[in-house]
Amino acid sequence: MSRHFASAVVVLAIVASRVAFGQSPTPAADPRNLTGAWEPIRGGPGAPPPTPPSAITLKAPYAATWQARRAAQDEATRKGEPLATLGSECLPYGMPTMMSVANYPMEILQTPGQVTVITEVHSEVRRVFLDRPQMKIDEVPPGYAGRSVGKWDGDTLVVDTIGIAEKVAGYQSLPHSPQLRITERIKRSAPDILQIEITLEDSVVLEKPVTYTLAYRRLPNYEMVEFVCDNNREYTDDKGVVRMKVLDK
């Protein structure tokens, strides 16, 4: 028996044993297959950490308003009285924040003509329509996730998102106008690693685009759980501070 023939016999035996025990052979990783559950990577040995944003320069008067807001947030947090956020008020985070909330995972479902993203927090859903023309910004009803269209550039999925309502908090609480455009470049840099480069463009608010990256690790066999925000313990006072309700004894 030749060495090559013997190797082939061994491979077939392994495949047969997997089938016998209900296991299908592991196919080669398709770089264009994004389906699965993914958890944010915040760093650690061997992990590709997310990169901070490029320089953020806002136009007046947005710069002063944003700085004042961030200063108020920092002071409130220092005092143990955090200001309200969309999340604390049980509202969707929306784009682009929904793509990375703490360590909560997201699930990507890939079907012909569409990529669907579902976050565990608030079960937010966004749909990326593949190979369709984007609408004009003024024609998109403003919402939390906006309207997303995507196309493949090699093994990178390029997604264009518009139509984000002004009430939706931007990245790091950045204000934005209805002209906000979000460009994502989504790529599997390794079989179990997903990286997204996000660029924010807003000619009304930003002096120049802001770019940052996110990183995720695949969660094999993870089942997404229901996350419902039913806020019956907190309220926001007239200064925007989150307070605890005093329950009747």
ChimeraX attribute file (.defattr): number of C-alpha atoms within 10 A of each C-alpha:
attribute: neighborCount
match mode: 1-to-1
recipient: residues
	/A:1	5
	/A:2	6
	/A:3	8
	/A:4	8
	/A:5	9
	/A:6	10
	/A:7	11
	/A:8	10
	/A:9	11
	/A:10	11
	/A:11	11
	/A:12	11
	/A:13	12
	/A:14	12
	/A:15	14
	/A:16	15
	/A:17	14
	/A:18	14
	/A:19	12
	/A:20	10
	/A:21	8
	/A:22	9
	/A:23	11
	/A:24	12
	/A:25	12
	/A:26	8
	/A:27	6
	/A:28	7
	/A:29	11
	/A:30	10
	/A:31	15
	/A:32	15
	/A:33	15
	/A:34	21
	/A:35	15
	/A:36	18
	/A:37	23
	/A:38	24
	/A:39	20
	/A:40	23
	/A:41	22
	/A:42	15
	/A:43	11
	/A:44	8
	/A:45	6
	/A:46	6
	/A:47	13
	/A:48	18
	/A:49	17
	/A:50	18
	/A:51	13
	/A:52	10
	/A:53	15
	/A:54	12
	/A:55	11
	/A:56	13
	/A:57	14
	/A:58	23
	/A:59	13
	/A:60	12
	/A:61	9
	/A:62	17
	/A:63	17
	/A:64	12
	/A:65	14
	/A:66	16
	/A:67	13
	/A:68	12
	/A:69	15
	/A:70	15
	/A:71	12
	/A:72	14
	/A:73	17
	/A:74	15
	/A:75	14
	/A:76	16
	/A:77	13
	/A:78	10
	/A:79	9
	/A:80	11
	/A:81	15
	/A:82	18
	/A:83	20
	/A:84	18
	/A:85	18
	/A:86	13
	/A:87	14
	/A:88	17
	/A:89	15
	/A:90	13
	/A:91	13
	/A:92	22
	/A:93	23
	/A:94	23
	/A:95	23
	/A:96	23
	/A:97	16
	/A:98	24
	/A:99	20
	/A:100	20
	/A:101	16
	/A:102	12
	/A:103	13
	/A:104	14
	/A:105	24
	/A:106	26
	/A:107	23
	/A:108	19
	/A:109	15
	/A:110	16
	/A:111	11
	/A:112	7
	/A:113	12
	/A:114	16
	/A:115	20
	/A:116	15
	/A:117	22
	/A:118	20
	/A:119	24
	/A:120	20
	/A:121	22
	/A:122	17
	/A:123	18
	/A:124	18
	/A:125	18
	/A:126	20
	/A:127	18
	/A:128	20
	/A:129	20
	/A:130	19
	/A:131	12
	/A:132	13
	/A:133	11
	/A:134	15
	/A:135	14
	/A:136	9
	/A:137	18
	/A:138	11
	/A:139	9
	/A:140	15
	/A:141	12
	/A:142	18
	/A:143	16
	/A:144	22
	/A:145	23
	/A:146	22
	/A:147	22
	/A:148	23
	/A:149	21
	/A:150	24
	/A:151	18
	/A:152	15
	/A:153	11
	/A:154	10
	/A:155	15
	/A:156	18
	/A:157	20
	/A:158	20
	/A:159	20
	/A:160	20
	/A:161	23
	/A:162	27
	/A:163	26
	/A:164	28
	/A:165	21
	/A:166	16
	/A:167	14
	/A:168	24
	/A:169	21
	/A:170	19
	/A:171	16
	/A:172	11
	/A:173	13
	/A:174	19
	/A:175	20
	/A:176	25
	/A:177	16
	/A:178	17
	/A:179	18
	/A:180	22
	/A:181	20
	/A:182	23
	/A:183	21
	/A:184	23
	/A:185	20
	/A:186	23
	/A:187	23
	/A:188	22
	/A:189	15
	/A:190	11
	/A:191	14
	/A:192	15
	/A:193	18
	/A:194	22
	/A:195	23
	/A:196	22
	/A:197	17
	/A:198	20
	/A:199	19
	/A:200	21
	/A:201	19
	/A:202	19
	/A:203	16
	/A:204	15
	/A:205	22
	/A:206	22
	/A:207	14
	/A:208	16
	/A:209	19
	/A:210	18
	/A:211	19
	/A:212	17
	/A:213	17
	/A:214	20
	/A:215	25
	/A:216	25
	/A:217	20
	/A:218	21
	/A:219	15
	/A:220	10
	/A:221	8
	/A:222	12
	/A:223	10
	/A:224	15
	/A:225	11
	/A:226	11
	/A:227	12
	/A:228	11
	/A:229	15
	/A:230	8
	/A:231	10
	/A:232	9
	/A:233	10
	/A:234	14
	/A:235	16
	/A:236	16
	/A:237	12
	/A:238	7
	/A:239	8
	/A:240	14
	/A:241	18
	/A:242	20
	/A:243	15
	/A:244	12
	/A:245	11
	/A:246	8
	/A:247	7
	/A:248	4
	/A:249	3
